[in-house]
């Protein structure tokens, strides 16, 4: 093992996870990991491009390998979110990673519609979002993106994740990653959920204009919403916009917040108005300031 050429040794390391790299280093001096080894390993993870690594690479590489929901005994203060945190969305289907995108994190003071009046006294709200801004606009008649759709124009702000009409259930994962030093916590999963196979299949049929038998307990407005984190729903917005059924998840769903995110999907059609595919345009997560303490972070570093 110690006699292997350097380029061969590096290729072998590229096939290893963090645990395997450590084991190789224990069995052979040739594979003892250094800062460059861990840097190469970490950069294989698509989350790396969204952070500024200013501490040791071994801790960072291992924290990516160990991604998990946060420690319930720890939470960030608001200034930590503002200064040190980036939220990153990952979308999966059938075990394949479709995209990794940075999300914006912003505070706003909404004016909710009457049916959401119980939230009026919650003060400031926070929104973690990516893609278009349909769900940031209460009136679809004045929505910029809907205007583009009706004119047949491209939607440059879309997440642009294309899906076939036979795609596997979607899995969404939101990761909080430390961006600036000093950072005393590790990248942490703050949302992780995969769609129910049964509901996903029903949803695909509805997107194609089918009229399947509704499973018990599934609302008829499955396609349009409104969803938990989209208080304005899709009233007056483009008719080919649909919510992914994010309210129906398989066991294993994880979220520290009481409200669930919304994923907005656009149905694409051919000249005969037949559905030909789906495009994920937008992802949103709204929650009141009173819940900010629930976004826990993992503060335990694993030493190399």
C-alpha positions as CSV (number, residue, x, y, z in Angstrom):
1,X,0.0,0.0,0.0
2,X,2.8,2.4,0.8
3,X,4.3,1.9,-2.6
4,X,1.3,3.0,-4.6
5,X,1.8,6.0,-6.9
6,X,0.5,9.2,-5.5
7,X,-2.2,9.7,-8.2
8,X,-3.5,6.1,-7.6
9,X,-3.6,6.8,-3.8
10,X,-5.6,10.0,-4.4
11,X,-8.1,8.2,-6.6
12,X,-8.6,5.5,-4.0
13,X,-9.3,8.2,-1.4
14,X,-11.9,9.7,-3.6
15,X,-14.0,6.5,-3.2
16,X,-13.8,6.7,0.5
17,X,-16.0,8.4,3.1
18,X,-14.7,10.1,6.2
19,X,-14.7,6.9,8.3
20,X,-12.9,5.0,5.5
21,X,-10.2,7.7,5.2
22,X,-9.5,7.5,8.9
23,X,-9.3,3.7,8.8
24,X,-6.9,3.8,5.8
25,X,-4.7,6.3,7.7
26,X,-4.5,3.9,10.6
27,X,-3.5,0.9,8.4
28,X,-0.9,2.7,6.2
29,X,1.3,5.8,6.5
30,X,0.7,6.3,2.8
31,X,-2.9,7.2,3.5
32,X,-2.5,9.2,6.6
33,X,-5.0,12.1,6.0
34,X,-3.8,15.7,6.1
35,X,-5.5,19.1,5.5
36,X,-5.4,18.6,1.7
37,X,-6.9,15.1,2.0
38,X,-9.9,16.5,4.0
39,X,-10.2,19.5,1.7
40,X,-10.6,17.2,-1.3
41,X,-13.0,15.0,0.6
42,X,-15.2,17.9,1.7
43,X,-15.3,19.5,-1.8
44,X,-17.0,16.3,-3.1
45,X,-20.1,17.4,-1.2
46,X,-22.3,19.9,-3.1
47,X,-22.9,21.8,0.2
48,X,-19.3,23.0,0.3
49,X,-19.7,25.7,-2.3
50,X,-22.2,27.5,0.0
51,X,-19.9,28.0,3.0
52,X,-16.7,29.8,3.7
53,X,-14.4,27.3,5.5
54,X,-12.2,29.2,7.8
55,X,-11.6,26.5,10.4
56,X,-9.8,23.1,10.1
57,X,-10.9,21.0,7.2
58,X,-11.0,17.7,9.1
59,X,-13.8,19.0,11.4
60,X,-15.7,20.4,8.4
61,X,-15.4,17.2,6.3
62,X,-16.6,15.0,9.2
63,X,-19.5,17.4,10.0
64,X,-20.7,17.0,6.4
65,X,-20.5,13.2,6.7
66,X,-22.4,13.3,10.0
67,X,-25.3,15.6,8.9
68,X,-28.2,15.1,11.3
69,X,-31.0,17.0,13.0
70,X,-29.9,19.5,15.7
71,X,-29.2,19.0,19.3
72,X,-32.5,19.8,21.2
73,X,-30.4,21.6,23.9
74,X,-28.9,24.1,21.6
75,X,-30.3,26.9,19.4
76,X,-28.9,29.9,17.6
77,X,-29.6,33.5,18.5
78,X,-31.0,35.8,15.8
79,X,-27.7,37.5,15.2
80,X,-26.1,34.1,14.5
81,X,-28.6,33.5,11.6
82,X,-27.9,37.0,10.2
83,X,-24.1,36.7,10.3
84,X,-23.1,33.1,10.2
85,X,-25.8,31.0,8.6
86,X,-26.8,29.9,5.1
87,X,-29.7,27.7,4.5
88,X,-29.3,25.2,1.6
89,X,-32.1,23.3,-0.1
90,X,-31.5,19.8,-1.6
91,X,-34.2,18.1,-3.7
92,X,-34.0,14.3,-4.3
93,X,-36.1,11.9,-6.3
94,X,-35.6,8.1,-6.3
95,X,-32.4,8.4,-4.3
96,X,-30.9,10.8,-6.9
97,X,-29.9,14.4,-5.9
98,X,-31.6,16.7,-8.4
99,X,-30.3,20.1,-7.1
100,X,-28.5,21.9,-4.3
101,X,-29.5,25.5,-4.0
102,X,-28.8,28.3,-1.5
103,X,-32.0,29.8,0.0
104,X,-32.6,33.4,1.1
105,X,-33.4,34.0,4.7
106,X,-35.3,37.2,5.4
107,X,-37.5,38.9,8.0
108,X,-40.8,40.4,6.9
109,X,-44.0,41.8,8.4
110,X,-46.9,40.2,6.5
111,X,-50.5,41.3,6.3
112,X,-52.4,38.0,6.3
113,X,-55.7,37.4,4.6
114,X,-58.7,37.2,6.9
115,X,-58.7,33.4,7.3
116,X,-55.2,33.6,8.8
117,X,-56.1,36.5,11.2
118,X,-54.9,34.4,14.2
119,X,-51.4,35.1,13.1
120,X,-51.7,38.9,12.9
121,X,-50.3,39.4,16.4
122,X,-47.2,37.2,15.9
123,X,-45.1,40.2,14.9
124,X,-42.2,39.7,12.5
125,X,-42.1,36.5,10.5
126,X,-39.2,34.8,8.7
127,X,-39.1,33.3,5.3
128,X,-36.5,30.8,3.9
129,X,-37.1,30.6,0.2
130,X,-35.6,29.8,-3.2
131,X,-36.7,30.2,-6.8
132,X,-39.6,32.3,-8.0
133,X,-41.7,34.6,-5.8
134,X,-45.3,33.6,-6.7
135,X,-46.1,32.8,-3.1
136,X,-44.7,36.1,-1.8
137,X,-47.5,37.9,-3.7
138,X,-51.0,37.8,-2.4
139,X,-52.7,38.8,-5.7
140,X,-51.8,36.6,-8.7
141,X,-53.2,39.2,-11.1
142,X,-50.1,41.4,-10.3
143,X,-47.6,38.6,-9.9
144,X,-44.6,39.3,-12.2
145,X,-43.9,35.6,-12.8
146,X,-47.5,34.9,-13.7
147,X,-47.3,37.7,-16.2
148,X,-44.3,36.1,-17.8
149,X,-46.0,32.7,-17.9
150,X,-49.1,34.2,-19.6
151,X,-46.9,35.9,-22.2
152,X,-45.1,32.6,-22.9
153,X,-41.7,34.0,-21.6
154,X,-39.0,32.1,-19.8
155,X,-38.9,32.3,-16.0
156,X,-35.3,33.0,-15.1
157,X,-35.8,33.0,-11.4
158,X,-37.2,29.4,-11.4
159,X,-35.4,26.7,-9.5
160,X,-35.7,25.0,-12.9
161,X,-35.7,21.4,-11.7
162,X,-37.3,19.3,-14.4
163,X,-39.4,16.2,-13.5
164,X,-40.9,13.6,-15.7
165,X,-44.6,12.5,-15.3
166,X,-43.3,9.2,-14.0
167,X,-40.9,10.6,-11.4
168,X,-40.3,9.0,-8.0
169,X,-41.6,10.7,-4.8
170,X,-39.6,13.9,-3.9
171,X,-37.5,14.3,-0.9
172,X,-36.6,17.7,0.4
173,X,-33.8,18.5,2.8
174,X,-32.9,21.9,4.2
175,X,-29.5,22.2,5.8
176,X,-28.2,25.1,7.9
177,X,-24.5,25.5,7.2
178,X,-22.1,27.9,9.1
179,X,-20.7,30.5,6.7
180,X,-18.4,32.8,8.6
181,X,-15.8,32.2,11.4
182,X,-16.0,31.9,14.3
183,X,-18.5,29.1,13.9
184,X,-19.1,26.8,16.9
185,X,-21.5,24.4,15.3
186,X,-21.7,21.9,12.5
187,X,-23.9,21.8,9.4
188,X,-27.3,20.7,10.6
189,X,-30.4,19.3,8.9
190,X,-33.4,21.5,9.9
191,X,-35.9,19.9,7.5
192,X,-36.0,16.4,5.9
193,X,-39.1,14.8,4.4
194,X,-40.0,12.5,1.5
195,X,-43.4,12.4,-0.1
196,X,-45.8,9.5,0.4
197,X,-45.7,7.1,-2.6
198,X,-49.6,6.8,-2.7
199,X,-50.2,10.6,-2.5
200,X,-47.3,11.3,-5.0
201,X,-48.9,8.9,-7.5
202,X,-52.3,10.5,-7.1
203,X,-50.7,14.0,-7.5
204,X,-49.0,12.9,-10.8
205,X,-52.4,11.8,-12.1
206,X,-54.0,15.0,-11.2
207,X,-51.3,17.0,-12.9
208,X,-52.1,15.1,-16.1
209,X,-55.8,15.9,-15.9
210,X,-56.8,12.5,-14.6
211,X,-59.8,11.9,-12.4
212,X,-58.6,9.2,-10.0
213,X,-60.4,8.0,-6.9
214,X,-59.4,10.2,-4.0
215,X,-58.0,8.3,-1.0
216,X,-59.8,8.8,2.2
217,X,-58.7,12.0,4.0
218,X,-57.1,13.6,0.9
219,X,-58.6,17.0,0.1
220,X,-59.9,17.8,-3.4
221,X,-57.7,20.9,-3.6
222,X,-54.5,18.8,-3.4
223,X,-53.1,20.6,-6.4
224,X,-53.8,24.2,-5.5
225,X,-53.4,24.5,-1.8
226,X,-53.0,26.8,0.1
227,X,-50.3,25.1,2.0
228,X,-49.1,25.8,5.6
229,X,-46.3,28.2,4.7
230,X,-48.1,29.9,1.9
231,X,-50.9,31.9,3.5
232,X,-52.0,33.5,0.2
233,X,-52.4,30.3,-1.7
234,X,-52.6,30.3,-5.5
235,X,-55.8,32.3,-5.9
236,X,-55.6,34.2,-9.3
237,X,-52.1,32.8,-10.0
238,X,-51.4,30.9,-13.2
239,X,-53.6,27.9,-13.7
240,X,-50.7,25.5,-14.3
241,X,-49.1,26.1,-10.9
242,X,-49.5,23.4,-8.4
243,X,-48.4,22.6,-4.9
244,X,-46.4,19.5,-4.4
245,X,-48.3,17.6,-1.6
246,X,-45.9,18.6,1.1
247,X,-48.5,18.0,3.8
248,X,-48.3,14.2,3.2
249,X,-45.0,12.6,4.2
250,X,-43.7,9.1,4.8
251,X,-42.5,8.2,8.3
252,X,-39.1,9.8,8.8
253,X,-40.3,13.3,8.3
254,X,-38.2,15.8,10.4
255,X,-38.9,19.4,11.1
256,X,-38.5,21.4,14.3
257,X,-41.2,23.9,13.3
258,X,-44.9,23.6,13.5
259,X,-45.4,25.0,10.0
260,X,-44.4,23.0,6.9
261,X,-42.8,24.4,3.8
262,X,-44.4,24.7,0.4
263,X,-43.0,23.5,-2.9
264,X,-44.5,25.1,-6.1
265,X,-44.4,23.1,-9.3
266,X,-45.3,24.2,-12.8
267,X,-47.0,21.9,-15.3
268,X,-45.6,22.2,-18.8
269,X,-47.8,21.4,-21.8
270,X,-47.5,20.8,-25.6
271,X,-49.4,22.6,-28.3
272,X,-52.4,20.4,-27.7
273,X,-52.4,21.4,-24.0
274,X,-51.4,17.9,-22.9
275,X,-49.2,17.8,-19.8
276,X,-45.6,16.9,-20.8
277,X,-43.6,17.4,-17.7
278,X,-43.1,19.3,-14.4
279,X,-40.7,22.0,-13.3
280,X,-40.0,22.9,-9.7
281,X,-40.2,26.7,-9.6
282,X,-40.2,27.7,-5.9
283,X,-39.7,26.5,-2.4
284,X,-40.8,28.5,0.7
285,X,-40.9,28.1,4.5
286,X,-42.7,30.8,6.5
287,X,-42.7,30.8,10.3
288,X,-43.3,33.4,13.1
289,X,-40.6,34.9,15.2
290,X,-42.0,33.0,18.2
291,X,-40.7,29.7,16.6
292,X,-37.2,30.8,15.8
293,X,-35.8,29.1,18.8
294,X,-36.9,25.8,17.5
295,X,-34.3,25.8,14.7
296,X,-31.8,23.8,16.6
297,X,-28.2,23.4,15.6
298,X,-25.6,20.7,16.3
299,X,-22.8,22.3,18.3
300,X,-20.7,19.2,18.9
301,X,-17.6,19.0,16.8
302,X,-15.9,15.6,16.2
303,X,-12.2,16.0,16.6
304,X,-9.8,14.4,14.0
